[in-house]
Amino acid sequence: MPRSLDELLDLLDLERIDDNLFRGRQPETRLQRVFGGQVAGQALVAAARTMEPGRTVHSLHAYFLRPGDTSVPIVYDVECTREGRSFSTRRVVARQHGETIFFMAASFHVAESGFDHQDVAPDVPPPESCPTLGEVMEKVSGRPSDDWAEEWSALEVRYVGDSRRGGVPRDGEHPARARVWFRAAGTLPDDPVLHSCVLAYASDLTLLGVTLVPHDTYIGAPKLQTASIDHAIWFHRPVRVDDWLLYDQHSPSAANSLGLATGRIFAGGRRLVASVAQEGLIRGPRDTAR
């Protein structure tokens, strides 16, 4: 994963190699496979670069099919599926070594006025009073916080709490809940497309972890196999990702080695800017391969 915001922006600046065909670079990383948020963010950049001005992404739906190889670039092939008066649709296929590792459908929309409502944001402490995600992971895993933070340096992440360790009220009807604050670790250009792509990148960082909250384990634990399988984002309102965003996460179910998680992202802790859903593999050490 990128170790600075500048490196993340470089990763999102795809090389155009032909009409509707792009190539994405890789960061230096100790991860054995490409971070899913990176692929989603780069794919969204590829889709947006085939779009006429005035249309912004309002939803994406993606599947992670194979682990990405961190040693070679990823090629993104964009299909212009539909051009309507109000909506445009793109399908993006990501390939390495001649195989599809990821595909995504994204829909773009012309801004319109209309009905407006949203959920009320939860009351949480400000990010400055919350520990960093690295500090929390050091307590959980025993690994130094700097080891965790090294891979997340493009973002600032503060851990509000979860329904097991405190910081989020316990609720017998919802045993798997967690909240974090996050923002880009620096100032981004005034480009709404770029902010949406960085949001897509960040949305994959902590979401699957909420599925493990009731089970006394964590992403990266020894002998635990985890991977994002599918990912969806609905972009409701304009957002700046270099301002603090509250990520309110909930897992309604974990079964059959799969965990489902949903998230609501609030700008400034108040304005709902995006909703996220993800299902991922959470295979424990005693589970057999399927």
C-alpha atoms as one frame of an Amber mdcrd trajectory, in Angstrom:
protein
   0.000   0.000   0.000   1.219   3.555  -0.638   3.245   5.089   2.185   2.232
   8.708   1.537  -0.645  10.638   0.024   1.584  11.713  -2.879   2.318   8.061
  -3.654  -1.418   7.278  -3.586  -2.112  10.131  -5.997   0.613   8.778  -8.290
  -1.059   5.354  -8.210  -4.380   6.911  -9.180  -2.815   8.800 -12.107  -3.227
   5.988 -14.627  -1.292   5.718 -17.857  -3.490   5.751 -20.975  -2.175   3.070
 -23.350  -5.021   3.065 -25.893  -8.638   4.168 -26.278 -10.437   3.110 -23.062
  -7.358   1.139 -21.957  -5.241   2.166 -18.952  -2.346   0.860 -16.897  -1.949
   1.274 -13.146   1.328   1.195 -11.255   2.009  -0.645  -8.003   3.435   0.682
  -4.735   6.278  -0.876  -2.814   4.580  -3.088  -0.238   5.062  -6.063   2.020
   1.544  -7.277   1.265   1.335 -10.558  -0.621  -1.557  -9.364  -2.773  -2.815
  -6.042  -4.070  -4.991  -4.094  -1.622  -8.585  -4.203  -2.846  -9.158  -0.491
  -2.297  -6.301   0.275  -4.673  -7.871  -1.777  -7.476 -11.291  -0.229  -6.883
  -9.855   3.290  -6.833  -7.810   2.773  -9.985 -10.762   1.180 -11.786 -12.945
   4.153 -10.893 -10.276   6.511 -12.255 -10.253   4.529 -15.514 -14.037   4.711
 -15.808 -14.134   8.434 -15.019 -11.542   9.206 -17.704 -13.959   7.982 -20.375
 -16.727  10.273 -19.082 -17.827  13.667 -20.400 -17.588  16.556 -17.875 -20.628
  17.166 -15.687 -21.351  13.547 -14.702 -20.192  12.180 -11.376 -20.201   8.632
 -10.070 -23.225   7.747  -7.948 -22.643   4.003  -7.544 -20.203   1.191  -8.207
 -20.479  -2.567  -7.819 -17.332  -4.683  -7.936 -16.079  -8.259  -7.598 -12.575
  -9.301  -6.585 -11.922 -12.505  -8.543  -8.233 -13.311  -8.051  -5.449 -12.011
  -5.797  -3.566  -9.203  -7.515   0.193  -9.576  -8.078   2.009  -6.666  -6.409
   5.055  -7.022  -8.691   3.451  -6.121 -12.042   1.136  -3.322 -13.272  -2.624
  -3.801 -13.649  -4.336  -3.139 -16.988  -7.848  -1.639 -16.889 -10.133  -2.133
 -19.894 -13.201   0.150 -19.924 -16.391  -0.667 -21.818 -18.702   2.284 -22.473
 -21.909   0.371 -21.829 -24.503   3.133 -21.990 -24.820   6.875 -22.623 -28.198
   8.300 -21.593 -29.488  11.810 -21.064 -29.045  11.577 -17.279 -26.977   8.425
 -16.688 -23.857   6.838 -18.135 -22.640   3.320 -17.339 -19.160   1.863 -17.546
 -17.834  -1.664 -17.077 -14.176  -2.011 -16.106 -12.160  -5.233 -16.260  -8.772
  -5.389 -14.495  -6.228  -7.904 -15.790  -2.831  -9.293 -14.879  -0.932 -12.139
 -16.556  -3.743 -12.452 -19.116  -6.372 -13.186 -16.442  -9.221 -11.089 -15.045
  -8.583 -10.286 -11.386 -11.432  -7.777 -10.855 -14.406  -6.254 -12.580 -16.616
  -3.315 -11.785 -19.766  -1.661 -13.066 -20.066   2.051 -12.330 -22.923   4.462
 -13.002 -22.481   8.218 -13.471 -25.227  10.805 -13.129 -25.923  14.414 -14.056
 -26.512  16.516 -10.909 -30.231  17.122 -10.314 -32.322  18.820  -7.632 -35.001
  16.803  -5.843 -36.086  15.170  -2.582 -33.494  15.135   0.176 -33.284  13.276
   3.497 -30.714  11.213   5.393 -30.099   9.162   8.529 -28.991  11.021  11.628
 -25.308  10.528  12.344 -24.287   8.888  15.631 -22.762  11.008  18.394 -19.054
  10.191  18.700 -15.974  11.815  20.230 -13.903  14.021  17.894 -11.047  12.371
  16.002  -8.400  14.219  18.006  -9.510  12.393  21.174  -9.448   8.928  19.564
  -6.383   6.652  19.311  -4.819   5.936  15.952  -5.754   2.677  14.277  -2.125
   1.577  14.618  -2.211   2.080  18.390  -5.363  -0.018  18.668  -3.921  -2.769
  16.472  -0.744  -2.849  18.575  -2.820  -3.666  21.654  -4.798  -6.325  19.797
  -1.951  -8.000  17.896   1.229  -7.204  19.803   2.858  -5.823  16.637   4.243
  -2.260  16.974   1.881   0.461  15.854   4.496   1.757  13.399   4.352  -1.569
  11.525   0.621  -1.125  10.985   0.788   2.584  10.244   3.523   2.143   7.635
   1.090   0.597   5.162  -1.665   3.164   5.900   0.360   6.358   5.665  -1.709
   7.797   2.803  -4.577   8.100   5.297  -5.046   9.296   8.858  -7.280   6.828
  10.705  -8.578   7.219  14.270 -10.431   4.398  16.009 -13.610   5.482  17.787
 -14.332   1.983  19.126 -16.337  -1.169  18.588 -19.088  -3.149  20.286 -16.594
  -5.569  21.888 -13.849  -3.294  23.217 -15.846  -0.173  24.020 -16.355   3.154
  22.330 -19.560   1.952  20.652 -22.590   1.198  22.837 -23.351  -2.494  23.232
 -26.528  -3.592  21.514 -27.805  -7.160  21.793 -29.532  -6.878  18.429 -26.365
  -5.691  16.655 -23.270  -7.426  18.134 -20.817  -6.428  15.381 -20.312  -2.656
  15.132 -17.254  -0.410  14.775 -16.547   3.230  13.998 -13.492   5.039  12.710
 -12.594   8.535  11.606 -10.452   8.837   8.481  -9.134  11.439   6.063  -6.394
  11.818   3.464  -3.018  12.556   5.071  -2.694  15.905   3.332  -4.558  18.290
   1.053  -6.080  17.030  -2.202  -6.673  19.069  -5.368 -10.185  20.456  -5.942
 -11.169  17.575  -8.211 -14.424  15.798  -7.225 -13.480  12.736  -9.292 -10.230
  12.351  -7.356 -12.035  12.690  -4.012 -14.498   9.943  -5.044 -11.610   7.673
  -6.060  -9.744   8.220  -2.780 -12.997   7.515  -0.931 -13.303   4.225  -2.836
  -9.720   3.404  -1.845 -10.335   4.161   1.842 -13.700   2.373   2.025 -12.007
  -1.044   1.869  -9.485  -0.464   4.657 -11.496  -1.299   7.807 -14.905  -2.541
   6.653 -14.308  -6.306   6.649 -12.773  -6.045  10.115 -16.172  -5.315  11.677
 -17.290  -8.869  10.786 -14.662 -10.165  13.241 -15.510  -7.897  16.186 -17.612
 -10.494  18.095 -15.094 -13.294  17.449 -11.992 -12.025  19.284  -9.786 -11.838
  16.178  -8.717  -9.273  13.600  -7.652  -8.819   9.986  -4.049  -9.978   9.746
  -4.271 -12.463  12.626  -2.124 -15.617  12.239  -3.865 -18.491  10.435  -6.869
 -16.311   9.591  -7.622 -16.104   5.862  -9.465 -12.957   4.801 -10.214 -11.354
   1.448 -12.717  -8.904  -0.025 -15.055 -10.673  -2.439 -17.488  -8.010  -3.555
 -17.819  -4.314  -2.800 -20.459  -1.682  -3.521 -20.530   2.066  -2.908 -23.338
   4.577  -3.331 -22.104   8.184  -3.478 -24.909  10.371  -2.148 -23.430  13.853
  -1.850 -20.221  15.711  -2.758 -17.343  14.987  -0.415 -13.854  16.182   0.427
 -11.733  13.273   1.610  -9.070  15.557   3.064 -11.606  16.529   5.756 -12.467
  14.132   8.580 -15.052  11.484   7.663 -16.853   9.219  10.127 -17.192   5.580
   9.009 -20.041   3.904  10.911 -19.713   0.139  10.255 -22.015  -2.770  11.033
 -21.991  -6.496  10.249 -25.476  -8.041  10.173 -24.211 -11.573   9.500 -21.231
 -13.921   9.417 -21.826 -17.493   8.231 -20.271 -20.150   5.998 -16.845 -18.428
   6.257 -18.343 -15.243   4.775 -18.882 -11.950   6.551 -21.246  -9.210   5.395
 -20.534  -5.612   6.391 -22.209  -2.297   5.694 -20.998   1.217   6.330 -22.260
   4.779   6.374 -19.774   7.596   5.743 -20.560  11.007   7.224 -18.681  14.199
   6.359 -17.797  16.140   9.486 -19.660  13.453  11.392 -23.007  14.875  10.248
 -23.704  14.802   6.473 -24.191  11.356   4.899 -21.995  11.287   1.790 -21.781
   7.562   0.969 -23.060   4.100   1.855 -20.922   0.982   1.447 -21.555  -2.763
   1.483 -19.061  -5.599   1.295 -18.951  -9.373   1.656 -15.632 -11.029   2.326
 -13.958 -14.301   3.173 -13.255 -14.742   6.906 -11.931 -18.285   7.122 -10.646
 -19.285  10.530  -7.805 -21.742  11.197 -10.197 -24.678  11.709 -12.250 -24.036
   8.584 -11.531 -26.222   5.594 -11.067 -24.861   2.087 -14.137 -24.882  -0.124
